[in-house]
Amino acid sequence: MHGTGARWFFNGTEAMRTSRLARSATGVEALVVNGATVSFDDLKVTELPAESHIRPMGSPLTVIAHRGASSAAPENTLVSDEIARRGGAAYIENDVQPSKDGVPYVLHDATVDRTTDGTGRIRDLTSAQLNALDAGAWFAPAYEGARVPTLAAQLADLRSRGGDLLLEIKGAHTRDEVATIVKTVRDHGMTGRVFVQSFEVSALQYTHELAPELPLGLLRDSLDADPVAVAEELHLSAYNPSEGALSKNPGVVKGLHAAGVAVNVWTVDSAARWQALEAAGVDGIITNRPAELSGWNAVWLQRRQTAPDAPAVSLVSPAADARPDRAQTPVVTVRSTGADQVALTLDGAPVSAGQSLDLAGLTAGEHTLRAEAIGPGTTTATSVFTVTASRTGLAHLILTSGAEDHVVSTMTGMLGRGHYAHLATWAKKQAGKAGLSAGRGALIAAEATALA
């Protein structure tokens, strides 16, 4: 238990969680489910270290509702928060900006034009003007009358109805504006339930100076050269990149975790990507579809608890230890069971099952075909084959070279007589001429040299 959050583990696997933990006036902890109560014998209470935002082993992804349940209700409104909460979100993610008179409001855009019936920059509108706006009718008639909430109103709602807040300080803020946000959080007794994030480094620096007890997350469109160093410099509890940025280098998750820094990814609404990000070890997902991610988590937990077999995968072609020559075109063939997804690479580059491999484009020597089967768990298989030089392969390179007829005739004549060394020398000199490309000429020379 940490604050209002609790997780139940059975044999190391998370079985339940809640962000709405309640305590009695005397500090007693209890679990109440549908009116029933449960008691525990032989209970041992152990003080936990400071809370880490890194996902514990056996726990599902943390569900972070992007502007509330923004796929089902008008974003950044209390009704959107409520739908996200009922859908199982652990955090509500919002955007906060000041009104003209300095009151922090929950709004994403710099203007109110897109998500209300008003117009103008939020910083040019007073609290009275913002309070009069309809922030729901644009989404659907059923939400007519929803308002742009103040940060104070959102905190009060979360405090009474449950859930934590991933608060994004949107855009450039002065130190005084950040101080107002911090004061609002403290006045509502929510410092233990608010996580501050921003694209703005200065906003995070001000927050740390004013409220070092608040955890901080840095939002990034692209990865820093050294995310760990940036995290240390800014006192980050989380590094929060876009899904596109992380997909280019998922290995940074391991380094950040080693430094005690969590990784939350935005904004991801695809089950296939949830699975890939879970496998990459990320801690939380910011999503427009919190109920769906909560359901995906439930299935993930169920599958872990039933301990399904890991997927099986094997590579049929090219077979391990095969020694094909240039004239052959093996077809990538993989066999798998129990896998939700199989990824194939040849020397690190993606290939597809059923793809014919053009060995004329590969260097001589060893090549590695790798298959990775995902879900549940990950299983890999590799096949190392060797492209070898042969008389047949060399003939194939010459006949498919695209060179002019007299060049092909000369090279095949040398090949027929077994004059490999002369063929290698001649191909080098002829490369780039008479239709023989420089690359194919060099490859023919290398193949002939290997046979000499």
Buried (B, 14 or more C-beta within 10 A) or exposed (E): EEEBBBBEBEEEBBEEBBBEBEEEEEEEEEBEEEEEEEEEEEEEEEEEEEEBBBBEEBBBBBBBBBBBBBBBBBBBBBBBBBBBBBBBBBBBBBBBBBBBEEBBBBBBBBBBEEBBBBEBEBBEBEBEBBBBBBBBBBBEEEBBEBBBBBBBBBBBBBBEEBBBBBBBBBBEBEEEBBBBBBEBBBEBEBBBBBBBBBBBEBBBBBBBEBBEEBBBBBBBEEBBEEBBEBBEEBEBBBBBBBBEBBBEEBEBBEBBBEBBBBBBBBBBBEBEBBBBBBBBBBBBBBBBBBBBBBBBBEEBBEEBBEEEEBBEBBBEBBEEEBEBBBBBEBEBBBEBEBBEBBBBBBEEEEBEBEBEBEBBEBEBEEBEBBBBBBBBBBBEBEBBBEBBBBBEBBBBBBBBBEBBEEBBEBBBEBBEEEBBEEBBBBBBEBBBEEBBBEEBBBBBBBBBBBBE
